[in-house]
Amino acid sequence: MNAHVRFLWRLHRRLAPDPREDFCWSPHSVVATLGLLAAVSRGRTRAEVAEALGSDPAEAEFVEPLNAAARLDAESGEGVRLAVANRLWVDERLPLDPAGPRTLEGRFAAEVRAADFHDAPERARERINADVADVTRGLVPELVEPGAVNSETVAALVNALYLKAPWHEAFDPKDTSSDSFHTCRGALPVPFMRLTTRLGYAARHGWQVVRMGVGGGLQAFVLLPDAELATAEPGLGHDRLPELLDAVEERPVRLSLPRFAVSGSGALDEPFAALGVRRAFTPAADFTPLTPRPLRVSTALHEAVLRVDEQGLEGAAATAAMMRLTSLFDDPVRVSVDRPFLFLVRHRDSGVVHFLARVTDPSRTATDG
């Protein structure tokens, strides 16, 4: 899974370059969409995606962990919800090579759905957004913004993800109280949850790491730097990140963690280009495994939200690649998370990361309720 971590950290720096600002995104959703894109492309178009990912999207070592992370453990328990949907929305006027949809269905359980992009582009946009909103339980209500779909759009590859899971060791709401969180704007009062129990813990390379068990075979990590996050995060390399995650060992921990909710959204075009995924957005793109007509990606969009409270976590994300015809255009360790930190949620067995968030000011979204 080192390739997965390397990719997500490289893209994280492009998506969220300012470590002083909150941001959240879903590596799982973005990687799944790139897998869909690779499955219907060939030649240099496909090679650029594979090189950016650091693995071949057709190989089992890429597909199996991604699909494993889209399934719950057999003994998930109550309160765990996971929904993952992959779609190919396509205009009926676009001739399809049957092999393309078969590959998407067989490799990623993708579903093909019709959309009248040419005659009713706004209605097609609304249908895509309604489907994403349904999968994400309303947390991502409008992934595709006005203007991203028009009469020249002919297809869209979309991934949507929803996750809700309780802590293995829940925080007692009666222990939650207001305390100071140190932001770049000064110390601000936010509600802190508190828990004393055995948790995964490590301290090395200027970081403290706390691992918490989450239902459904998930793990949540707090990565708290000794220095300011704005200084420490740029120095956290993609090789050191998996080392920190793997270094934790169980020991008694007294944890103070703020409630928080973070989100992030934006176009992926420039971040993808920075990682080498360029040809898919140009007239030189080769999507002939999907259709004999010349296609290119017109834009790629992403949105994610993550909420953490005493009961557990809830997150949702969606990614879309819109396509058009190119021919048209022991003493407990005390860990008080009272300053900016990173928060990561991954699938325990596969190592696929569902969410990566930066929290710099939980007072913007947390309440004392």
C-alpha positions in Angstrom: 0.0 0.0 0.0 3.0 2.3 -0.1 2.1 3.3 -3.6 -1.4 4.3 -2.4 0.1 6.5 0.4 2.6 8.1 -1.9 -0.1 9.0 -4.4 -2.5 10.4 -1.8 0.2 12.5 -0.1 1.4 13.9 -3.4 -2.2 14.8 -4.4 -3.0 16.1 -0.9 -0.2 18.7 -1.3 -1.7 19.9 -4.6 -5.3 19.9 -3.4 -4.7 21.5 0.0 -1.5 23.5 -0.4 -2.1 25.9 2.6 -1.6 23.9 5.8 -3.2 26.8 7.8 -6.6 26.0 6.3 -9.1 23.2 7.0 -9.5 20.7 4.2 -10.9 17.2 3.7 -10.9 14.9 0.7 -11.3 11.2 0.0 -8.3 9.3 -1.5 -10.6 6.3 -1.9 -13.1 8.2 -4.1 -10.4 9.9 -6.2 -8.4 6.6 -6.7 -11.6 4.7 -7.6 -12.5 7.3 -10.3 -9.0 7.2 -11.7 -9.4 3.4 -11.8 -12.6 3.8 -13.8 -10.8 6.3 -16.1 -7.9 3.9 -16.7 -10.3 1.0 -17.4 -11.7 2.8 -20.4 -8.5 4.3 -21.8 -5.4 2.9 -23.5 -2.0 4.0 -24.7 -0.3 7.0 -23.2 -3.7 8.2 -21.7 -3.8 5.1 -19.5 -0.1 5.0 -18.8 -0.2 8.5 -17.3 -2.9 7.4 -14.9 -0.9 4.3 -13.9 2.3 6.3 -13.4 0.5 8.8 -11.2 -1.1 6.1 -9.1 2.2 4.2 -8.9 0.4 0.9 -9.8 -1.3 -0.7 -12.7 -5.1 -0.1 -12.3 -5.8 -3.4 -14.1 -3.8 -5.5 -11.7 -5.1 -7.4 -8.6 -2.9 -5.4 -6.2 -4.8 -2.3 -7.2 -8.3 -3.6 -7.7 -8.6 -5.9 -4.7 -7.7 -3.5 -1.9 -10.0 -0.9 -3.4 -12.9 -3.3 -3.6 -12.1 -4.7 -0.1 -12.3 -1.1 1.3 -15.8 -0.8 -0.3 -17.1 -3.7 1.7 -17.9 -4.0 5.4 -16.5 -6.7 7.7 -18.7 -9.6 8.2 -18.9 -8.7 11.9 -19.4 -4.9 11.5 -21.8 -4.5 14.3 -24.6 -2.0 14.7 -24.4 1.6 13.6 -22.0 0.9 10.7 -23.0 2.1 7.2 -20.9 2.0 4.1 -22.2 2.7 0.6 -19.9 2.9 -2.5 -21.3 3.5 -6.0 -19.5 3.7 -9.3 -21.5 4.9 -12.4 -20.9 5.5 -16.1 -23.5 8.1 -17.2 -23.7 8.1 -21.0 -25.7 9.8 -23.7 -27.6 7.4 -25.8 -26.2 9.0 -28.9 -22.7 7.9 -28.0 -21.8 4.5 -29.5 -20.2 2.2 -26.9 -17.7 -0.6 -27.3 -19.4 -3.4 -25.2 -16.0 -4.3 -23.8 -15.7 -0.9 -21.9 -18.9 -1.2 -19.8 -18.1 -4.9 -19.2 -14.7 -4.0 -17.8 -16.2 -1.3 -15.6 -18.8 -3.7 -14.3 -16.5 -6.6 -13.7 -13.6 -4.7 -12.2 -15.4 -2.0 -10.2 -19.1 -3.1 -10.1 -19.9 0.0 -12.0 -23.4 0.6 -13.3 -24.2 2.1 -16.7 -27.0 4.7 -16.7 -28.4 6.8 -19.6 -28.4 10.6 -19.5 -29.7 12.9 -22.2 -26.8 15.3 -22.1 -27.4 16.7 -25.6 -31.1 17.7 -25.3 -31.4 18.1 -21.6 -28.0 18.9 -20.0 -29.4 20.5 -16.9 -31.7 17.6 -16.3 -28.8 15.2 -16.7 -26.8 17.3 -14.2 -29.7 17.1 -11.7 -29.9 13.3 -12.1 -26.2 12.8 -11.4 -26.4 15.1 -8.4 -29.5 13.4 -7.1 -27.9 10.0 -7.4 -24.7 11.2 -5.6 -26.9 12.9 -2.9 -28.8 9.6 -2.4 -25.6 7.5 -2.0 -24.0 10.1 0.3 -27.2 10.5 2.5 -27.4 14.2 1.4 -23.9 15.1 2.6 -22.8 15.9 -1.0 -26.0 17.5 -2.5 -24.4 19.1 -5.6 -21.2 17.6 -6.8 -21.6 18.8 -10.4 -22.1 22.6 -10.4 -24.0 24.6 -13.0 -21.9 24.9 -16.2 -20.0 21.6 -15.8 -22.6 19.9 -18.0 -23.7 21.2 -21.4 -25.0 19.9 -24.7 -21.4 18.8 -25.7 -21.1 16.5 -22.6 -21.5 12.9 -23.6 -20.4 10.9 -20.6 -19.4 11.0 -16.9 -17.6 8.6 -14.7 -18.7 9.1 -11.1 -17.8 7.6 -7.7 -19.8 8.3 -4.6 -19.0 7.1 -1.0 -20.7 7.3 2.3 -19.3 6.0 5.6 -20.7 6.0 9.1 -19.2 4.0 12.0 -19.0 4.2 15.8 -15.9 4.1 17.9 -14.9 0.8 19.5 -14.5 2.9 22.6 -17.0 5.7 22.6 -16.4 9.1 24.2 -18.8 9.8 27.1 -20.7 13.0 26.2 -20.8 13.9 29.9 -17.0 14.3 29.7 -17.1 16.7 26.8 -16.3 20.3 27.9 -15.0 23.5 26.3 -11.3 24.1 26.2 -8.8 26.2 24.2 -7.7 25.1 20.7 -4.7 27.1 19.5 -5.1 28.4 16.0 -3.3 30.9 13.9 -6.0 33.4 15.1 -5.2 32.7 18.7 -6.7 30.3 21.3 -10.4 29.7 20.7 -12.9 27.7 22.8 -14.1 24.5 21.3 -15.8 21.4 22.8 -13.2 18.7 23.6 -14.2 15.0 23.9 -12.2 13.0 26.5 -11.3 9.3 26.7 -8.9 7.2 28.8 -8.3 3.7 27.5 -5.8 1.6 25.7 -5.2 3.0 22.2 -2.5 2.8 19.6 0.2 5.3 20.2 3.6 6.4 18.8 5.9 9.4 19.2 8.7 9.8 16.6 10.1 12.2 14.0 8.4 15.2 15.7 4.9 13.7 15.6 2.5 12.0 18.1 0.2 9.4 16.6 -2.9 8.0 18.2 -4.9 5.2 16.6 -8.5 4.6 17.5 -10.6 1.5 16.5 -13.7 2.2 14.5 -16.5 -0.2 13.6 -16.5 -2.0 10.2 -12.8 -2.8 10.2 -11.7 0.8 10.2 -9.0 2.7 12.0 -8.8 6.5 12.7 -5.5 8.2 13.3 -4.7 11.6 14.9 -1.3 12.9 13.7 -0.3 15.7 16.0 3.0 17.5 15.3 5.2 18.8 18.0 5.8 22.0 16.0 3.1 24.0 14.3 1.3 22.1 11.6 2.0 24.8 9.0 5.7 24.0 9.5 5.5 20.2 10.1 3.1 19.1 7.4 5.3 20.2 4.4 8.2 18.2 5.9 6.1 15.0 6.3 7.3 12.9 3.3 5.2 10.1 1.7 7.7 7.5 3.0 7.5 8.7 6.6 3.7 8.8 6.7 3.2 5.0 6.4 6.1 4.6 8.9 4.2 6.7 11.4 1.0 4.8 10.8 2.7 1.5 11.3 4.7 2.5 14.4 1.8 2.6 16.9 1.6 0.2 19.8 -1.2 -0.2 22.3 -0.8 1.5 25.6 -2.9 3.5 28.0 -3.8 6.9 26.6 -5.7 9.9 28.0 -7.0 11.6 24.9 -8.6 15.0 24.5 -9.9 15.4 21.0 -12.1 18.3 19.7 -15.3 17.5 17.9 -15.0 18.7 14.4 -16.5 18.8 10.9 -14.4 19.6 7.9 -15.1 19.6 4.1 -13.3 20.2 0.9 -14.2 20.6 -2.8 -12.8 21.7 -6.1 -11.7 20.8 -9.6 -9.0 18.1 -9.9 -7.8 19.2 -13.4 -4.7 21.1 -12.3 -3.7 18.7 -9.4 -4.0 15.8 -11.8 -1.9 17.6 -14.3 0.8 18.3 -11.7 1.0 14.5 -11.0 1.3 13.8 -14.8 -2.3 13.0 -15.7 -2.6 15.4 -18.7 -3.4 13.6 -21.9 -6.9 12.6 -20.7 -7.8 16.3 -20.8 -6.6 16.9 -24.3 -7.7 16.0 -27.8 -4.9 13.4 -27.8 -6.8 11.3 -25.2 -7.5 7.7 -26.1 -10.8 6.3 -24.7 -11.3 3.8 -27.5 -12.0 0.9 -25.1 -15.2 2.8 -24.3 -16.2 4.2 -27.7 -14.8 4.7 -31.2 -15.7 8.4 -31.0 -12.9 10.7 -29.8 -13.4 11.7 -26.2 -11.6 13.8 -23.6 -12.2 14.7 -20.0 -13.6 18.2 -19.8 -13.2 18.5 -16.0 -12.8 16.4 -12.9 -14.6 17.4 -9.7 -14.4 16.3 -6.1 -16.2 17.0 -2.9 -15.9 15.5 0.6 -17.1 16.1 4.2 -16.1 14.4 7.4 -17.8 14.8 10.9 -16.3 13.4 14.1 -18.2 13.4 17.5 -18.5 11.3 20.7 -20.4 8.5 18.9 -18.1 8.0 15.9 -17.5 9.4 12.5 -19.6 10.1 9.4 -18.1 11.0 6.0 -19.2 11.3 2.4 -17.3 12.0 -0.8 -17.9 12.0 -4.6 -15.7 12.4 -7.6 -16.7 12.9 -11.2 -14.9 12.9 -14.5 -17.0 14.7 -17.1 -16.3 13.8 -20.7 -17.0 15.4 -24.1 -16.4 14.6 -27.7 -13.1 16.2 -28.8 -14.5 16.5 -32.3 -16.9 19.1 -31.0 -14.3 21.1 -28.9 1.5 2.7 31.1 0.7 6.0 32.9 -1.6 7.1 30.2 0.1 9.3 27.6 -1.7 12.6 27.7 -2.6 13.7 24.2 -4.5 17.0 24.0 -5.3 17.8 20.4 -5.4 21.5 21.1 -3.7 22.7 17.9 -4.0 22.0 14.2 -3.7 18.3 13.3 -4.3 15.8 10.5 -7.0 13.1 10.7 -6.9 10.0 8.6 -9.5 7.2 8.2 -8.5 4.0 6.5 -9.7 0.4 5.9 -7.8 -1.7 8.3 -7.1 -4.8 6.2 -6.5 -3.2 2.8 -4.8 0.0 3.9 -6.9 2.1 1.5 -7.5 5.6 2.9 -11.1 6.7 2.9 -10.6 10.2 4.2 -7.6 12.6 4.9 -8.5 15.8 6.7 -6.6 18.8 8.0 -8.2 20.5 11.0 -6.9 24.0 11.8 -9.9 25.6 13.4 -12.8 23.3 14.7 -14.5 26.3 16.2 -15.8 27.1 12.7 -18.0 24.1 12.7 -18.1 22.6 16.2 -20.8 23.6 18.7 -21.4 23.0 22.4 -24.7 21.3 21.7 
